[in-house]
Amino acid sequence: MRTTFNIYRTNGLKLLLLIGLLANFSACKKALTEEPKSVFDAEQFFNTAAEADLATLGVYQSMCNQNTLGFYSAILYENDNDIAQVRDVVTSDFRGVAHYAVTSESIYTQGTWQTYYEGINRANLVISKIPEMPGFSDAAQGKILNRYLGEAKFLRGFYYAELVRLFGDVPIKLTPTRSGDDLRLPKSNTDEVYQQVIKDMTEAIALLPEGKTSDERISKIGAKGMLARVALFAAGFSLRQNGKMEQPVNARALYELAQKQSKEVMESGLYTLNPSFEQFFKNQCQLKIDANESMFEVAFYNLSGATPGSSVIGQWNAPAVAVGNAYGRTNSYVKTTPLFRNTFATGDLRRDVAISTYQINAAGQAVEYTALQDQNYSPGKWRREYQLQPAKDLNNTDINYVVLRYADVLLMRAEVENELNNGPNAAAYEAINMVRRRAYGKAINTADPLVDLPIGLSKADFFNRLKNERAWELCFEGLRKYDLLRWNVLGSSLRETEAALKAYRSTYPYIAGTMFKEGKHELFPIPLREIDLNKKLVQNPGY
């Protein structure tokens, strides 16, 4: 039996990655399992730092997958929301996932569940084996091994954070799966899952290297930024097994954790905003890591352009491009709305970067949509014109998914300061205004009364400004639906959007407001296969 290989790209380098490395512990076909891919003996593997490094890269691999952050988790599951949707009103295939017609038999959610738990199992093995390595107690080698241990702990926490965001209560398993293990575990509640995520990420921060990393591997400050996001999401509303949207009892402590982590990221001085909003996305499309603003991103690369290892970023969520031209085709399944475009203020440079109002025909010419075609407006951040390299595959790209950028940390800081101080303080104003200044082409660190928010806003008024700012700045980046959810306004926002669009044009093809059901669609269903294999799993409310 042989171990399978794939390519994992880090900063333009191509590293061989043992994606089947950890699968020998997965032979028991119950819930939380991955299909075995090799019989590699991990007991004989963790002998050198190089072997530990390969095993750690294997943990990263689970997010370099279209089941997770190459497609489903990054793009598909965020739709439909109040500023974007998957085109066509058909409710079969992937459209049903977006249009709130998903069932427990969905192959999409099954693939996501399985791949994230595969990554968790790989992380569990690395976490269990590295401390047993002979070099772990050595000062020099121990420093290297502790970094890998920190990466594995961070990634385990990150994968659980993804699962709880999508599915709510999920089983927690913290040991590598071995033959004979009983994997029929009950679900842990949402608060317990977030508690474990925070524990993993906090322990990871203590082990990760100072400064920035030169590739897509997580750094100490990047982990702090992600912990701030986790704490913010944990403090918000989520659907519980009683069918109600509730906040945790320790919400304030979680906001304080988000405040602490976002403050430390800002005070580190390691990150700043790219002076050009457009250039950040050009860099992303041209496979360049923006070392100033990008804090955590997922690497994608496939030599032929096929799967595995590729993403659909810049193909699924980009302006429509006809087949046969120099740019390469796009399917352009994600669409935004003319009403969202109209919310950008005059002079906001983000509008024409974020939103495309044209398609490219077979001759390579940009053709503007007519007024009655404006339902075809699409995300523009990853347009084909930004992608200098010709498409290797018409369906996929090598564009990384940026999980966290510094602009998001600034907006999180503004939000938590407003929440904790019952209104905005100077720190909240400065954080949000830095984002706004860049949006209007102003000096980021210089006050500007023309674009800065007015002093004296109430807590509610500042929150509404923050809510809009997150839409304008972070649109189509995988966060909007989950922001609305943690604020407990997802259903009302979808209905308001549908009503506004139908008033704008009665035939406008948007159905999310009608399809969404409170107490159900805030979560995806637990995959039926997992429930069939594990009778201790309880289905989510409404399914």
N, C-alpha and C positions, 0 to 999 in steps of 0.2 A: 504494500500500500504506500502511496506517496502523498506528501503534503502538497496542496495546491498553492500557487503563487499569484500575486497580482502586483501591479505597480502603484506605489504611493508617491505622489509628487510633493516635495517640500522645497519651496523657494527655487524651483526650476531644476532641482536635482531629482533623479529617479532612484528610489530605494526599493529593493525587493522586499516584499512584505509577506510574511507567512500567514495567510489568512486562515489556514486550516490548523494552525498551531495548537489551539486550545480545544479543538472540537472533540478530542478523544474522551473528554469528561462528560459528553452529552449523549451517551448512548441510550439513556432511559427516556423513552418517548412519552413524556407526560407534559403537563403545563410547564412553561418557562424554558422549554428545551429548544435547542437548535439541532438540525440534522447533522450527524457526524460526517466530517469531511476527511478525516485522517485518523490514523492510530498512532500519531506521534506521541512518544513517551515523555511527557513534561517532567517527570521525575529525573530524567537523565539530561535535561536541557539547560536548566538555570545554573550554569557553571561559570560563565564569564559575563562581564558587563555587556559585551556585544550581543550575547544571547538574550539577556534581560531587555536590551534595547529593542531587539526584534519582537519580543513578546509584547512590549509596551506599544510598539507601532501597530501590532495586531489589535490592540484595544481601540486605537484611533480608527482603524479600518471600518468599524461598524457604523460610523457616521458618514463615511465616504461611499454612500450607497443610495440608490434611488428610492429604496424603501424608507429611508430616513431623510438626511439633509441634502441629498442630491435632487429630491423631487417632493415626496409626499409631505414630510414635516416642514420643509422650507417654503413650499408654494401651495400645494393642493389643499392642505388642511386649514390654511389661513382664510380661504374663501368658503362661502361668500361673506362679505362684511359690508360696512357702510360706504366704502370707497372703491371696492373692487369685487369682481365676481368671475367665475368661470363662464365662458360664453355658452350659448345654446341652452334652451330650457329642458332638454332631454334629461331625465332623471335616472337613466341607467349608466353603467360603467362609472368612470371617475366623476362624471357630472353629478351623479347622485350623492357622492361623498360631499361635494361642495354645496349642493342645493338642499342639504338637510333631508335627504332621502336615504341615508346610509343605513345598512342593516348589519347585524352581527356576522353575516356570511361574507362580508366584504374582503376581497383578496388584498386590498390596499392596507386596511388596518391590521389584518393578520400579518402581513409582511413587516409592517412597522413594529408591532409587538415582538415578533420573533427576532428581528434584527437588533433591537435595543437590548433585549435580554441576552442575546448572543454576546453583545459587547460587555454587558454586566458580568457575564460568566468569565469572559476573558480577563476583565479587570480583577475579578475575585481571585483568579489564579495568580496573576502578577502580584497582587497584594499579599497573598499567602506565601509565595515562594521567595520573593526577594529578601525578606528578613532572615530566611534560612540559608542564604548564600554565604559561602566562606569569606568572601570579600566584604560583606556588609559591615563588619566591625573595623575594617581598615579605614583610616582617615580619608585617604585620597579616593579609593574606590567607593567607599561608603557614600561620599558626597555625590558621586555619579549615580549610584544605585538609589539613593534617596530621592533624586530628581525623578527617576522612573517610577518610584513608588508614589511620589506626589502626583505625577501625571495620571497614573492608574486610579488613584483615589478621586482626583478631580473628575475624570471621565465617568467613573461609576456614578458619582453624584449627578453629573450632567445628564446621563442617560435616565436615571430615575426622575430627574426634574422634567425631562421630556415626556416620560410615561405618565406622570401624575398630571401634567398639563393637559394631556390628550384623553386619558382614561380615568382620572380621579384616583380612587383607592386601588392600589395594586399590591401584589405580593412583594415582600422584601426578602431577598436571599443574599447573604454576605459571605458565603463560602463557595469555592469552586465545586461544580457538580461532578460527582463521581458515580461510577456504575453502582447501582443498588440504592442510590439516594431516593428517598420519597420526596418528590417535587410537588406533591399535591398540597400546596401551601394556601392558607386563606389570605384574603386581602388585608393589608394594613391601611388604616384610614389616611386621608390626605395629610393631616397634620403630622402624623408619624413619618410618612414618606418625606415630607419637607424637612423634618427634624434630622433624618438620616442624610439628606442631601447637604444640609448646612454643616453637619458634622464632617462629612467627607471633604467638602470644599475647604472648610476651615483647617483641617489637618493637612490638606494638600498645599495650602498657601504657605504653611510653615516649612515645607520641603522644597518648594519650587524655586528656581533660580531668580536672583534679583535682576532688575533691568528687563529689557526686551529680548525676546528670542528672534533669531534671524530667519525663522521659517514659520510654519503653521502650528508648531507645538505651543502648548499653553505656557504662559509665564506667570509669575507671582501676581503682577498687577492685573493681567488679563483675568486671572481667577478671582481677584477682588471685585472686578467689574461684574463678572458673572454671578458672584455671590450676592452683590447688591441687587441684581435682577431677580434672583431666586427669592431673596427676602421680600422684595416688593410684591412679587406674585403670590408668595405664601401669605402675605398680610391681607391680600385682597379677597374678594368673594370667590367662592367655588361651589359647584353643585355637590351636595352631600347625598349619602345613601337614603336619607329621608325625603329626598326630592326637593329640598329647599336650598336656596343660595344663601350661604352663611360665610361670615368672616371668623377666623380663629379668635379665641379668647386672648391670645397674646399678640394681637395685631400691632399694638404700639411698640412692643419690643422688637418685632420684625421690621417695622419702619425705622426704628433706631439703628438696627443692624445695616439696613440699606443706606441710611444716612452716613454711618461710619465708613462703610466700604467705598461709597462713591466719593466721599470727602478725601479719603486716603488716595484714591486714584488721581483726583485732581491735584492734590498737594504733592504727589510724586514728581510732577513736572515731566513725566516721560511721554505723555501724549498731548496732542493738540489737534485742532481741526485743520484739515487741508484748506488753505485759503480759497480754493475753488471747489464748490459742491460738485460741479460737473467733472472736474478732473479726478475726483475720488472714484467715480464710477467708470471713467475711461481707464484708469489704472486697473480696476477690478476686471474689466472686460479684456484688457491686454495682458492679463495674467501676471500683474505686478502687485506685490504686497505693498500697500500704503502704510509705511512704518510709523507714520505720525498719528493716523486716525484709526486704523484697523487694529483691534485688540485681541480678537479671536476669530479665526476663520477655518473653514474645512477645506482640505485640499482635494482637488479632483484632477485626474489625469488618466487617460487611456491611450495607448500608442496608436490604435486604429480609430479612436473616437467612439467605439462601441461601449457597451456595458461589459463588465462592471468597472467602476472607478470614474465614470463620467457623471455630469449633471445635466439638467435641462434648463439651467439658468441661461437666459439670452436666447432661448428657443421657445419655451412655453410662455414666458412673461416678457415679451418684446414685441415691437411693431411687426405686423404681418409683412412677410417678404415672400414673393412668388418664387417658385422653383425656377432654376435656369439662369439666375443672375449671378454676378460675381460675389455677392455677399453670402449666399446660401439661404435656403428656405427657413422660415419659421412657421410654426403652427399658430402662435399667438392666441393661446387659449384663455389667458387672463386678460380681462378688460376692466377699464376704469369707467368713470361716468363723466359726462360734461358738467354735471352739477358740482362734482368735486373739483374739477378744473377751475370752475368759476369762483371757488372759495379763496384761491390764492390772491393776495393783494397785488396791486400794480407795483412793479419793481421787484417782486420776489423772483429771484433767478432760478429757484427750484422748480417752478411750474413747468417750464419747457424742457427741463432735463427729465423730470419725473414722469411727464405725460407726453405721449406721442399722439398727434392728431392726423397721421398720414400712414399710408402703406407704401411699400416699394414693389413696383411691378417687375416683370421679367426682364425688362430692359435696364433695370437698376435705377429707375427714376422714382422720386418721392411724389406720391399723388395724395393730395389732401382729401380727407373725407368730406362729403357734402353735409349740410345741416341735418339731413334725414339719415345720415350714416354714422352719426356721432356716438352711437352705442358701441362702435368699434374702436374708440380711443383706447389706447393700451399703455401699460407701463413703458417708460422710455429709458430707464436707468441702465438697461443692459442691451441696448439696440445693436443690431448687426454692424452698423457703421463704426461703432466703437471697437469692434472686434477685428483687429488688423489681420490676424491669421485666417486663412480660408477654412471653411468648415470641413473637418475630416469626416464627419457623419452628420447627415441632415437632421437627425433627431436629438443630438447630444452636443455638449460643449465641455471644455476643460475649465470653465469659469468657477472659481471658488465661491462657496457660500460664506459671506461675512456674517457670523453669528452676533458679533458685538463690535460696535464702533464707538469712538469717544463721544460723538454727538448724543448717543443714547445715554451714556453715563451722565452727561450734563443735564439732560432732561429728567432723568431719574432723581438727581440731586435736587432740582427745582421742585419736583413733585413731593418728595419726602419732607423737605423743609416747610413747604406750605402745609402739609398734613400735620406735622408735629408741632408747629408754632401757631396753629389756628389762623393761618394766613401767611402771605409771603414775607420773608425777611430779606436782608441784603444779599445773602448767599443764594436764595432762590431766584431773585431778580438777575443777579450776575450770571448764573448758570444758563438760564433760558435766553438771556440777551446775547450771550456769546453765540448761540446757535442762530439767533435772528440776525445778528450783524453779518455773519457769513452768508446768510441767505440773500442779503441785499447788497453783497459786495463791499461791505464796510470792514474796517479794521476790527478784528475779533476782540481785542482787549481794550478798546477805546470806547467809552460811553458815547452814544449817539442818540439824541432825543428824537430823531426822525424815525428810528426803528425800534428803540428800546421800549419795553412796556411801561405804561404810566405808573408812577408810584401811587400807593394808596388803594390798590385793588383789594377787595374782600377775598376771603378764602375761596368762596364759590366762583367769583369772577376770575381769579387767577387759575383755578382748576380748569375752567372752561377754555381759557387761553392755552393752558398746557395741553389739554386734550386735542385742540386744533393743531398746536405746534407739533405734537407727535405725529399727527396724520401728515402734515406737510413735509416734515423732515424724514420720517421713517416709512412712508407709504410703500407698500408692496414688498417689504423686507421680512415678512413672516411674523409680525407682531400685532397688527391692528386688531384682528379678531380677539386676541387674548387680552389686549388692553381693555377693550369693551367688556369682555367677560369679567375680568377682575374688578372693574368698576361697577359691575352689575347693571349694565345698560345695553347688552348685546341685543336682546330681543326687541326692545323699544327702538333702538337705533336702526335695526333692519326694517321695522315697520315704517318708521318715519322716512327712511330712504326710499322704500317702495312707493309710499304715498307721494312723495315729492317727484319721483321719476314718472309715475303715472300721470301726475298733474302736468308735468313738463311735456309728455307725449303719451297718450293713452295706450299706445302699442309698444311702449318701451319694454324690452324683454328682461325683466328682473322679477324673480319670484321668491327671494329669500325671506321677505317679510311674511309672506303667506305660509311658507313651508316650515319656518322655525317654530318649535314648541318649547315654551319655558318648562323647566324641570326635566328636560330630556336632552335637548341638543347642545347644552353647554358642555357635554362630554360625548365622546364616541363610545359605541358599544364595546364591551369586552368581546373579542373574537369568539365565535361559536366553537371553533376547534379547541380553544383553550378550556372552555367550560365543559365540553364533552370529555376532555382528558382529565380535568380536575374538578370534581364535584363540589369542592370547597369554595370555588369561585362563585360569586353572586353577580348576576347581571346588573348593569347600571340602570338607574330609574328610567322608565318609559319604554325600554326596549323589550 
